[in-house]
């Protein structure tokens, strides 16, 4: 028996799953206090379907707290970024291109030191321990409470990052250190940016994880706690404390995984409609398709794994206007939809009101929207359908029709038919698909780095990458007998000598039964 929880910007959803059966699902407004909000959701879940806390094997939580902290530029720790790469890489220092409001919020402290490697592992220059020590001491004197270390081509050779961390830990053992080879992919600036973001969130992560632990203990639930990652897999609380950036975009990922579970489809497009936005993503072999290019988060270029999701400002709480034609959103009443929408006695015309007036949703009091002009309702409904169908069409990679799965609290906004869709499925419990995705998530391990592939040794190199990915999944807590490779990509790099290729392998496995 498992509990899945997804903390969204509008609602916190919770589900109780026994084996493959969804026993109950509840929604409640998201609260600023993460622990208090989750405690409230668990109590509502207990009321919906009584359970013995001792019977819970695991609790999985997906949360937006960390990405919200970055977007809002709040609760960020003063962070020092130390780059190992001199005499190369001096042209663009750490934090280049960052929004000023975020660098000010985390009191950005950039440092550049000697070190780094070429793509094949050769040193650019030797590491200088005294230089790193001086940089760390200066940073702490200026208020730094967290460190981000990046080194040129550290995904190929992480030796210098590890040594720099040892030097800093010896000087300041109480301060967290984040290493870029553990967070981002090949591409120095983007990987460095992701590492800085992670470092800036380490203090908040410790507080949030402690709050989550306490909220479970308060309800006498002593099962293992896991957090959702943005690739559809899980991490335990200790891992989450070290890598909060891995939770970014876990909400849409959970929805897609939940859609796959509920619909039985492993290859499809998922449309997740919330109160404010509609997120459209692609499932491949049951997991979200990952973005192939750099991703901007809060105006910062990064390259850590993120799902390929297209978001539009259209949800159940989107405001409808008829000034010059019909306008749907992008502004929304959000979680206040149950207070401000017409069907709930409010005074704001929303997308939910339009669908109720059109007879396509049974929410609130239909009598409160019976006065709406049928032609205006039809025009707004056509615009809602057009926006969603257009977004789905943009996510296709071929002209073939694709199955579509509609989930989320606002799934009634998705049309029954679309020119680009072979079928539109609306599975049961779709309103809490995100929490279900969290509850059924597996444990994963990934390898993504450049390999020099000698002639005739390609399969040996790929086998090495597979074994490394499997080992990482097992180390992360997966049951060894259940681990399987779900994705493998090989990209030859013609611009590098030595028959080099970027190899990415992903392995996933089930959590071992706790009883």
N, C-alpha and C positions, 0 to 999 in steps of 0.2 A: 504494500500500500504506500502510495507516494502523494505528496502535496506539491503542486506547481503554482507559483505565484509570479505574476508579471506586473511590475509597477510602471504604469504609463503616465504620460503627462496629464491625462484626464481621469482615468480610472485605474484602480488596482484590482486585477482579476485573480481569483484563486480557484483551483480545482482539486478535487480528491479523486484519485485513480486507484483502482484495485485491479492489478494485473493489466488487462487491456480494456477494462470497463471504466467509463467515466461515471462516478457515483453522484457527483454534485459539482456545480460551478456557480460562483457568485461574483458580483461586481460591487465595488464601493468606491467613493471618491478618493483620489490620491491625496495624501496629506504631506505637509512639509517635513514632519517628523517620520522618517522611514520606519522606525521600529513601532511607533504607535499605530501607523497606518496598516502595517502588516498584522499586528496583533488584532486590530479590528476586523480585518479580512478573515483571519483564521477563526475568530469567534462567530462570524457570520457563516462560515463554512461548517462549523460544528453545529450550528442551528439548522442548516439546510440538510445535513446528513450526519447524524451523531457518530463519532468514532472514538476509539480509545487511543489517547496519545501514544501509549506504549506500542500500538500496532503500526505506527508510521515508520517505514524503513528509511525514507530520505525526504528531504525538503529541497526543492529547486527554486531559485528566485532569479528573475530577470529584473534589472533596475535601470532607470535612466538617470539616477542621481549624479553619476560621474560626468556624463557628457553634458548634463545641464549645468553643472558647476563650471565647466570650461566655457560653454556658450554664454553664461551669465557673468563670467569672470569673477566668481566668488568662491571663497573657501579654498583658494589655491595657496600652496606652501611656497615661500621664497625659495627659488631654485637656481642652482649653479649648473651650467652646461660646460663640460670639459671635453674638448675635441682633441684627439690624437691624430695628427696628420702633417704637422710642419716638417719640412719647409713647403710642402704642397698645401692646398686647400685654404690658403690665407686670404684669398680674395673675397670670400663670402663667409662672414663669421656666424656663429650660432645666433639664432633668433632673427636671421635676415628674413624680411617679408612678413613678419608677424604683425597682427593688429596691435597698435600702441596700447589700447586699453587692457589687453591680456598681458603684455610684457610688464606693464605697470603693476598689474594685479599680483604677478608672481615675482616682482622685483628682480627681473632678469639679470643674471650675472654670467656673461660669456667669457670663456677662457680657451686659448688654443695652445697646445703643447706639441712636442715632437713625438713621432711614432707613426703608426699606420702601416698598412701592407698593400702590395699590388694585388691584382685579381688572382694571381697564382700563388699567393702566400709569401712572396719575397718582401722583406722590410723596405719601407720608404726611408725611415731613419730609426735609430735606436730609441727606446723609451728612456726618459730621464726622470727617475723617481723624485729627485729634489725639486724639479720643475713642477711636477704634479702636486707634491706636498705643499709647495709655496702657494699654488693656485687654490688648493683646498683651504688652507689657513686664511688666505685673503677673503675667500668667499664666506667662510663662517664669521669672520670679523665683520663682514658687511651684512650679516643676518641670514645667510643661507641655511635652510633646514632640510634640504634634499638635494641630491646630486644626480645628474644625468651624464653618463659617459658614452661617447661615440668615438669610433676609430675607423679609419678608411678601410673598407672591405672587411670589416669584422665578421660578417656572415661567413666569409671564407676562412679567416683566422682570427679567433677571438682572444688570443693570448694577451695582447696589450690591454684590452678592456678588463680582463680578469686581474691582471697585475695592478692596474690603476685602482680597481676596486679594493684590492688588498691594502694598498697604501693608504687610501682614504679611511677604510674601516679601522686600520691600526691607529690613525690619528683621532677619528671621531666615530667610535663604535656605535654610538646611539643614533646616528643619522642614516637614513635609507639611501641606497645607491642603486640606480637603474642602469642596465647595460643595453646598448642598442642592438647587439647581436641576438638578444633574447626577445626583442619586441618587433623590430621592423625588418624590411627586406632590403635587397641590394638597391642602392640609391642613397648616397650619404645624407643629403640635406633632409629628405623626407623621413628617412629612418631616424635621424637625429631629432627631428621635430616630434615624432611619435614618442621617443624616449623622454624628451623634456616634458611633454604632456603627462606621461605616466608618472614621472618624478614629482610633478606639481600636485598630483592627486593622491600621493601615498598617505599623507596625514588624514585626509578625508576618508580614504579607503579603510584605514584602521578604525576610525570612528564608526563608519557605516557597518562594517563587519561585526564590530562589537555590539552595536545596536540590534542587528539581526539576530545574533546569538541570544541576546537578552530577551528579545521578543518571543523566541521559541521556548526558552527556559521558563518564562512567565506562564506559559500555557502547559508546562510539564511535558513538552516535546523535546526529547533528547536524541533524536535521530540525526545522522550526519547532514550538514548543510552544504549545499553547492550553489554556485552562481553561474548564470548562463554567459557563455562567450558569444562573440559575434560571428562565429563560424558554425553555430548550431550544436556545439559541444559544451561540456561542463568543466568547471574548475572548483576545487575545494576552497574553503575560506582562507587558508594560509596562502594559496596561490593568488587568490583575489586581492589579498592585502598587498602583494608584491606587484601585481599586474592589473590595476584597475582599468587601464585603457582597453583591455580585452573585452570589457563589457559594452563598449560603444556599439550602437546599432543592434544590440541583442534583442530588442523588442520586435522589430520586423523579422529578424531571424527566427525567433520563437514562433511568431505567427505562421511563417512559412513551414516550419517543421510540424507545427500543430495541424496545418492544413493537409500536409502529406499524410499524417497519421489518421485524420478524420475521413479523408476522401479515399485513401488507398492509392493515390496517384503519386508517383515518384518523379515524373517529368511533366511539369505544367507551369502555368503562370498563376501566381497568387495575388489577389487583390484584397488588401487589409484596410478596411474603412473604419477609422476612429471618429472621435468627436471633432477633430480639427483638420487632420490630413488623411489622405489615401496613399498608402505605400504599396507599390507594385514591384514584385520581385519574381525571379525565375528559379524553379526547383529543377535540379539535375541530379538524378540518382538519389532523390530524397533529401538533398542538401542544397542550400542556397547557392546560386551562381555568384562567385566572388568578382568584385570589380577588377578589371584588368589594368586600370590606370591608377595614377595617384588620386587620392581622395582628399578633398578639402573639408576639414572639420573646424568650424568656427573661424573660417578664413585662413586656416593653417594647412599647408600641403603636407600630407603624410602618406606612407605607403604600407602601413600594417594591414592585415587582412580585414576586409570589410565586405559585406554583401552588396551585390549590385542591385540597388533599390532606387526607384524613381518615385519621388514624393511630390504630391500636388496639394495645394491648399483647398481641399474639398473634403468635408466630413459631415456628420450628422448635425453638428452645431453651426455649420457655415451660414453666414448671413445672406439673404436673398434680397436683391434690389432691382427695381424696375425703372431706373432713371432714363438711360438711353439703351433700350433693349433690356435684356436680363443679365444680371451679374451674380455669379455664385462665388462667395468668398472673395479673397483668401482669408479674410478675417472671420473669426468664429467665436461663439459664446463658450466653446469648450465644455468644461465639466459643469458649467451652469446651465446646460441645455434643459435640464429637468426643472429649472426655475424660470428661464427666459423665453423658451420656445412657446408659441401660441397654444399648442396642444396641451401644455402643462399650465396654462393660465398666465403665461408671460406676455410680453409685448413685442418680441422680436420675431420676425419672419425668418425661419431657418429651413435648411434642406429637409429636415425631418418633417416639418409642417407640410411641405410640398408633397412628399411621398404619402403622408397620411391623407391629405386632401385628394390625392389621385387614387386612393384605394390600394396602394401598394405596401402599406405598413400599418400595423395595428398597435399604435403607441399612443398613450395619453387619451384625450377626449376628442374624437373626430368632430364633434359638434362645434368645437371652438375654431375650426378652420372651414366650416361649411359655407361661410360668407365669401371665400376667396373666388375671384373670377376664374372660371374653368379655363379660359384661354391663357391666362397668366400662369396658372398651374401647369398647363401643358407645355408652355414655352420654357418654364424653369426646369421641368422634368427632362425635356429634350436636351437642354444645355448640360444638365448633370450627367445624363447618359453619354453625351458626346465627349465630355471631358474624360470620363473613365475609359471609354472605348479607345480614345486617342492615346491615352497613357499606356494601355495594354498593348496597343499596336506598336508603340515606340520601343517596347521591350522585346519584341520578337526579333530573332536573328535570321529568319528566313520567311518566305512567302507562305509557308505551310500554316494551315489552321492549327491552333493550339488549344488544349483544354484549359479552362479557367476555373479556379476555386475561389469563391467569395467568402471572406471571413471578417470578423470584427463586429463591434456593436452596431456599426452603420452599414452592414452588408446589404441591407434593403435598398441602398442607393445603386447597387450594381444591376445593370439591365439583364433581363432573362436571356437575351440573344445579342451577339456582337458579330459584325462582319468578319472579324479576325479570329473568332473563337469557334472551335468545333463543338464545344459544350460549356455550359456554365453550371458548376456544381455548388450547392449550398448545403454542406453536411450538417448534421446535428451537432449541437454544442459549438457552432462556429463563432458565437459571440465571445467565447473564452478560449479561442484557438491559441492565443499567445501563452496563456498559462499552461495549456496542455502541451505545447511545444517545449516549455521549460521542464515539465514533469517527465517527458519521455526522452529527454536529451541523453546523448551518450558522451563518453569521454574520448578525447581525440589527441593525436600527436601529429606534428607536421614538420617536414623538412623543406626548406626553400633556400637553395644556395647554388653557387656556380661550381661545377665540377670540370676538371680537365679530363677529357675522355681519351685515353690512348687508343690507337688503332686496334680493333678487334676486342676491346674491353667494355663495350657499351653495356651489355647485359650485366656484367659484374658491377659496374658503377650503379646501375639502376637497382640491382639487388641490394647493394649497400645502402642506398637511400631508402628502400622499402623497409629494411631491417631497422634502420635508425628511426623511421617514423613509427614503426610498431613498438620499439623500445620506449619511445617517448609517450605513447599512449598508455602503455603498461605502467610506466613511472608516474603518470598522472592519475592512476587509479583504476584503469580498465582491467577487466578480467581477461587474462592472456588468451584463453581459448576462444574468446568472442571477437578478438580484434581482426579487422579486415581492412584491406586497402580500398578506399572508395574513390580516390582521385590520383592521377599521376599525369604530370605535364612535363614535357621536355622542349626547351626552346634553344636551338643552336645559336650561338653568338658569333656571327661571322666577323665582327669587328675586333675580336680578341684572338690572339694566337693560341696555339696548342689545342685546337679542336675543343674549345670550351662550350659548355651548355649550361643553361640555367635549368635545374631540375627541381620540381615541386611535387612532393608526395604527401598525401593525407591519409591517415589511418584512424579508424574509430572502433570502439568496443563498448560493451555494456558494463555498468557498475556491478560489482559482485554483490550477491544477496547478503544483507547484513545479519540475517537470522537463519 
